[in-house]
Amino acid sequence: MYKVFINEKKLILSSEPQNSLKTMNYDGTHSFDFAIDLLENTASQGLNIYHNNIDELWNEFGNYFKKIDAAGGIVCNTENKILFIHRLGKWDLPKGKIEPGESREVAAVREVEEECGIFNLVLEDFINSTYHVYTEKDGKKILKTTYWFAMFYPGTEMPKPQIEEGINEVGWKDEEEIETQILPSTFKNIKLILNDFKNKKPQ
């Protein structure tokens, strides 16, 4: 099962019908036309497209879009706080596009370093991928896949926001701050990956 966010609304691609606000059997790429129109232009909050071959469905979905791959990190420090960036009025996790010839791991570390101004990161496990669809200025639809990695920062340097990328604040947040400050003002994909990270983290 895949969860893709379009306009902050959830599109679920699955092999069987899910308990969603609206469900439809996959019937060619016009199913994707319908899904995008529904989630971008109506008040509907979710849609489930299902097909008995989930791999075929996901492959068809990917081929429908121009694809961009990105990578990012959930970085913990010695106080077990997580590093967040603030940009365009939203809290987010550091991430960015994977450069040609660059591995996902290298890209994830580089993006955290560039956006947050901290170095000597320890790369840990792959957490999961998130997916969202957006529209470029020329009207082209983009499917962006972000690969997320856990990281550890053993240092004490204060992070510095990459102002030229529109980041106005970088900060370490504890569990209470994440609940009260971050989650009410972040993207649904970020909530998903934080939950995946929490579930994979040793208790």
Rosetta blueprint (number, residue, H / E / L):
1 M L
2 Y E
3 K E
4 V E
5 F E
6 I E
7 N L
8 E L
9 K E
10 K E
11 L E
12 I E
13 L E
14 S E
15 S L
16 E L
17 P L
18 Q L
19 N L
20 S L
21 L L
22 K L
23 T E
24 M E
25 N E
26 Y L
27 D L
28 G L
29 T L
30 H H
31 S H
32 F H
33 D H
34 F H
35 A H
36 I H
37 D H
38 L H
39 L H
40 E H
41 N H
42 T L
43 A L
44 S L
45 Q L
46 G E
47 L E
48 N E
49 I E
50 Y E
51 H L
52 N L
53 N L
54 I H
55 D H
56 E H
57 L H
58 W H
59 N H
60 E H
61 F H
62 G H
63 N H
64 Y H
65 F L
66 K E
67 K E
68 I E
69 D E
70 A E
71 A E
72 G E
73 G E
74 I E
75 V E
76 C E
77 N E
78 T L
79 E L
80 N L
81 K L
82 I E
83 L E
84 F E
85 I E
86 H E
87 R E
88 L L
89 G L
90 K E
91 W E
92 D E
93 L L
94 P L
95 K E
96 G E
97 K E
98 I L
99 E L
100 P L
101 G L
102 E L
103 S L
104 R H
105 E H
106 V H
107 A H
108 A H
109 V H
110 R H
111 E H
112 V H
113 E H
114 E H
115 E H
116 C H
117 G L
118 I L
119 F L
120 N L
121 L L
122 V E
123 L E
124 E E
125 D E
126 F E
127 I E
128 N E
129 S E
130 T E
131 Y E
132 H E
133 V E
134 Y E
135 T E
136 E L
137 K L
138 D L
139 G L
140 K L
141 K E
142 I E
143 L E
144 K E
145 T E
146 T E
147 Y E
148 W E
149 F E
150 A E
151 M E
152 F E
153 Y E
154 P L
155 G L
156 T L
157 E L
158 M L
159 P L
160 K L
161 P L
162 Q L
163 I H
164 E H
165 E H
166 G L
167 I E
168 N E
169 E E
170 V E
171 G E
172 W E
173 K E
174 D L
175 E H
176 E H
177 E H
178 I H
179 E H
180 T H
181 Q H
182 I H
183 L H
184 P H
185 S H
186 T E
187 F L
188 K H
189 N H
190 I H
191 K H
192 L H
193 I H
194 L H
195 N H
196 D H
197 F H
198 K H
199 N H
200 K H
201 K L
202 P L
203 Q L
